[in-house]
């Protein structure tokens, strides 16, 4: 499965706040509605307005999986969005990661998740929206963390069940950052493995694998680095939830993890680049050694070829040709020249 860039041509000529799904991943939309509190949890599959539970009580988590069926989604959730620009961003995929708020009860965030398909990572957009006691998650593709999230919602003793929707909003972002950190750690381990193999055997396989990992990292950086940059600022400067006393320690912890993530990205960027440069340097060094060996061999044979060329001219008056010991004498001279050159080159450490 390959994911193309969003088809922005779909919105060409459209007026602002026109809601069109610009992605390429088509699947049937599923809207799962969780109504929960400290005592109970109810799960609904919502397909019409009549199936929406009473939102005036309990906490609510709404997961919209699949964004291609825009009209079906809008007729259910549109009334919960006051800012149509945010709703437009949900469906206009390949947005830059963001974290914005209007006031304490309305916060909107965009982030990406990686899905490994056919040996390569494809990144899908997720939009997260908090309004009062409701949290909406819009996913192009099912997030890996969703099963862990469902387990927490179904666990009566979990913090998600005991705390407000604001905590659930934080927890989803925390799941996302944890996945980013795991991915960054896996990339670092792969680079360390290649580095250990690099100095033992430099070859085409290592070169290709290194370029593959570097390309994978740059793809990771493209989506995660803007996330880290934006969220490090927004968590403390644009986040009204940061001021809630019992949630502040959790946001501080998330801030530290994102800071750590950004440091790892910067490290991997330098590390992978330097490793590629080291690979090319070693390949060049090995090639130079081959050329040096060939040069030494050619240099040794130059005087030998000169001698052979002289006595191969077959002039009639060449007195050495009639000497009984001429042939072995020339061979001995040629041998001594070759040995002498080898000793000289060895003393110069040319091989």
Number of C-alpha atoms within 10 A of each C-alpha: 11 12 13 10 11 16 15 14 9 13 15 8 7 11 8 10 13 14 20 22 24 20 22 16 17 13 13 9 18 17 21 17 21 23 21 22 20 18 10 13 17 13 14 14 14 18 16 13 10 8 12 14 15 9 12 10 11 18 23 28 21 22 20 23 21 20 28 20 15 14 12 15 20 14 12 17 17 13 8 14 15 11 13 14 13 19 22 16 20 28 24 22 24 22 17 17 21 17 22 18 17 12 12 16 16 19 23 22 21 24 25 24 24 21 17 10 11 9 7 15 18 19 21 21 24 25 25 21 25 24 19 16 18 24 25 20 21 21 22 27 20 17 17 14 14 13 11 12 16 11 11 16 25 18 16 17 12 13 15 24 22 16 15 19 24 22 19 24 23 16 18 18 17 19 16 17 22 17 16 20 18 12 15 20 16 12 19 20 12 14 20 15 11 18 18 10 13 18 11 8 11 16 13 10 10 17 17 11 14 22 16 13 17 21 14 16 20 17 16 22 19 13 21 24 19 16 21 25 15 15 24 19 13 18 18 16 10 16 20 18 22 19 12 13 9 12 16 14 12 16 23 14 12 22 21 13 19 24 16 13 22 21 14 17 23 12 13 21 15 12 17 23 15 12 20 18 12 15 20 14 12 17 16 12 12 13 12 12 14 13 12 14 14 12 13 17 14 12 14 19 16 13 15 17 12 11 15 14 11 10 13 9 9 10 10 7 8 11 9 12 14 10 10 9 10 13 12 10 12 16 14 12 13 19 13 12 16 19 13 13 18 18 12 12 14 11 10 9 8 13 12
